Amino acid sequence: MTDWTAIVHEHGPAVWRTLWRLLGNRADADECFQETFLTALQYSRGLGRGILSWSGLLQTIATSRAMDRLRQRYRTNAAFDPLIDGDDAADAAPSHRPGPVEWAVASELSERLRRALCRLPQPQAEAFSLHALSGWSYEEIGRQTGMSSSAVGVNIHRARQRLGEASEVCHD
């Protein structure tokens, strides 16, 4: 029997950080966090054998859920306040508190990255996010997504290229 309390305790903080970095919104991160563990539970029940890497499974599901949420957010043009309340600020940057100008700049840059990420094809967005935001190696991403290390590298390269192009458009 799977010890879900232990799994959430061990992997929950990393899943939360991934969701927070991608979404920047506590309500969305909370919902995706719950969806991630529910999906993992359903997956583990249907698999019929043990999960080889809980970390890999959970990070992949979390990244996918967050990208879906971002696409939904921008597709519907829902009003989104990139500013977060004081509790969220402590979660996002525990080492220091930025001033208002730094916070505004960081918030705008984060929002631009989120918008650009949701325009990428799913494999590119997922590979880029797992590598850049979670620090996974190409091999780890490949094992979890079923891509070869070369395909992971190509997807990350293409994502960086497209994100760079999006950045240039924003500055013109």
C-alpha positions as CSV (number, residue, x, y, z in Angstrom):
1,M,0.0,0.0,0.0
2,T,1.3,3.5,-0.9
3,D,2.1,5.8,2.0
4,W,0.6,9.1,0.6
5,T,1.4,11.1,3.7
6,A,5.1,10.3,3.3
7,I,5.0,11.0,-0.5
8,V,3.3,14.4,0.0
9,H,5.7,15.2,2.9
10,E,8.8,14.2,0.8
11,H,7.8,15.6,-2.6
12,G,5.2,18.2,-1.8
13,P,7.6,21.1,-1.3
14,A,9.4,20.6,-4.6
15,V,6.0,20.2,-6.4
16,W,4.8,23.4,-4.8
17,R,8.0,25.4,-5.8
18,T,7.5,24.2,-9.4
19,L,3.9,25.3,-9.5
20,W,4.6,28.6,-7.8
21,R,7.4,29.4,-10.2
22,L,5.2,28.6,-13.2
23,L,2.0,30.1,-12.0
24,G,2.9,32.9,-9.5
25,N,-0.6,32.8,-8.1
26,R,-1.5,31.0,-4.8
27,A,-5.0,29.9,-5.8
28,D,-3.8,28.4,-9.1
29,A,-0.8,26.7,-7.4
30,D,-3.1,25.3,-4.7
31,E,-5.5,23.8,-7.2
32,C,-2.7,22.4,-9.4
33,F,-1.0,21.0,-6.3
34,Q,-4.2,19.0,-5.4
35,E,-4.7,18.0,-9.1
36,T,-1.1,16.8,-9.3
37,F,-1.4,14.4,-6.3
38,L,-4.9,13.3,-7.3
39,T,-3.7,12.4,-10.8
40,A,-0.6,10.6,-9.4
41,L,-3.0,8.6,-7.1
42,Q,-5.2,7.6,-10.1
43,Y,-2.1,6.8,-12.2
44,S,-0.6,4.6,-9.5
45,R,-3.9,2.7,-9.0
46,G,-4.2,2.0,-12.7
47,L,-0.6,1.1,-13.2
48,G,-0.7,-2.3,-11.4
49,R,3.0,-2.0,-10.4
50,G,5.1,0.4,-8.3
51,I,6.1,3.9,-9.4
52,L,9.9,4.0,-10.2
53,S,10.3,7.7,-9.5
54,W,7.7,9.6,-7.5
55,S,9.7,12.8,-7.9
56,G,9.7,12.4,-11.7
57,L,6.1,11.5,-11.9
58,L,4.9,14.4,-9.7
59,Q,7.1,17.0,-11.3
60,T,6.0,16.0,-14.8
61,I,2.3,16.1,-13.8
62,A,2.8,19.4,-11.9
63,T,4.5,21.0,-14.9
64,S,1.8,19.7,-17.3
65,R,-1.0,20.9,-15.0
66,A,0.6,24.3,-14.6
67,M,1.1,24.8,-18.4
68,D,-2.5,23.8,-18.9
69,R,-3.6,26.4,-16.3
70,L,-1.4,29.1,-18.0
71,R,-2.9,28.3,-21.4
72,Q,-6.4,28.5,-20.0
73,R,-5.6,31.8,-18.2
74,Y,-4.4,33.5,-21.3
75,R,-6.8,31.9,-23.7
76,T,-9.8,33.2,-21.8
77,N,-8.1,36.5,-21.1
78,A,-9.2,36.2,-17.5
79,A,-8.3,39.1,-15.3
80,F,-5.1,38.2,-13.5
81,D,-3.4,40.2,-10.8
82,P,0.4,39.5,-11.0
83,L,0.9,41.1,-7.6
84,I,0.7,38.7,-4.7
85,D,-0.1,39.2,-1.1
86,G,2.4,39.3,1.8
87,D,2.0,35.6,2.6
88,D,2.8,34.6,-1.0
89,A,5.8,37.0,-1.1
90,A,7.4,35.1,1.8
91,D,6.9,31.8,-0.1
92,A,8.4,33.2,-3.3
93,A,11.5,34.9,-2.0
94,P,12.4,33.8,1.6
95,S,16.0,35.1,1.4
96,H,15.2,38.8,1.1
97,R,12.3,41.2,0.5
98,P,12.7,43.2,-2.7
99,G,11.7,46.8,-2.8
100,P,8.6,48.0,-4.8
101,V,10.5,48.7,-8.0
102,E,12.3,45.4,-7.9
103,W,9.0,43.6,-7.2
104,A,7.3,45.3,-10.0
105,V,10.0,44.5,-12.5
106,A,10.3,40.9,-11.4
107,S,6.5,40.5,-11.5
108,E,6.3,41.9,-15.0
109,L,9.2,39.6,-16.2
110,S,7.6,36.6,-14.6
111,E,4.3,37.4,-16.3
112,R,6.0,37.7,-19.7
113,L,7.7,34.4,-19.2
114,R,4.4,32.7,-18.2
115,R,2.7,34.2,-21.3
116,A,5.6,33.1,-23.6
117,L,5.7,29.6,-22.0
118,C,2.1,29.0,-22.7
119,R,2.6,29.7,-26.4
120,L,5.2,26.9,-26.7
121,P,4.3,23.4,-27.8
122,Q,3.7,21.2,-24.8
123,P,7.0,19.1,-25.2
124,Q,9.1,22.3,-25.4
125,A,7.4,24.0,-22.5
126,E,7.6,20.9,-20.3
127,A,11.2,20.1,-21.1
128,F,12.2,23.8,-20.6
129,S,10.4,24.1,-17.3
130,L,11.7,20.9,-15.9
131,H,15.3,21.8,-16.9
132,A,15.3,25.6,-16.2
133,L,13.0,25.7,-13.2
134,S,13.5,22.4,-11.5
135,G,17.1,21.8,-12.5
136,W,16.6,18.4,-14.1
137,S,19.2,16.9,-16.4
138,Y,18.3,16.0,-20.0
139,E,18.5,12.3,-19.0
140,E,16.1,12.7,-16.1
141,I,13.6,14.6,-18.3
142,G,14.0,11.9,-21.0
143,R,13.3,9.1,-18.6
144,Q,10.2,10.8,-17.3
145,T,8.8,12.0,-20.6
146,G,9.8,9.1,-22.8
147,M,12.0,11.3,-25.0
148,S,15.6,10.6,-25.8
149,S,18.2,12.9,-24.3
150,S,18.7,14.3,-27.8
151,A,15.0,15.1,-28.2
152,V,15.0,16.7,-24.8
153,G,18.0,18.9,-25.8
154,V,16.3,19.8,-29.1
155,N,13.1,20.8,-27.3
156,I,14.9,22.9,-24.8
157,H,17.0,24.6,-27.5
158,R,13.8,25.3,-29.5
159,A,12.1,26.6,-26.4
160,R,15.0,28.9,-25.6
161,Q,15.0,30.1,-29.2
162,R,11.3,30.9,-29.2
163,L,11.4,32.5,-25.8
164,G,14.3,34.7,-27.0
165,E,12.3,35.7,-30.1
166,A,9.3,36.5,-27.9
167,S,11.6,38.6,-25.7
168,E,12.9,40.5,-28.8
169,V,9.3,41.2,-29.8
170,C,8.5,42.6,-26.4
171,H,11.5,45.0,-26.6
172,D,10.7,46.3,-30.1
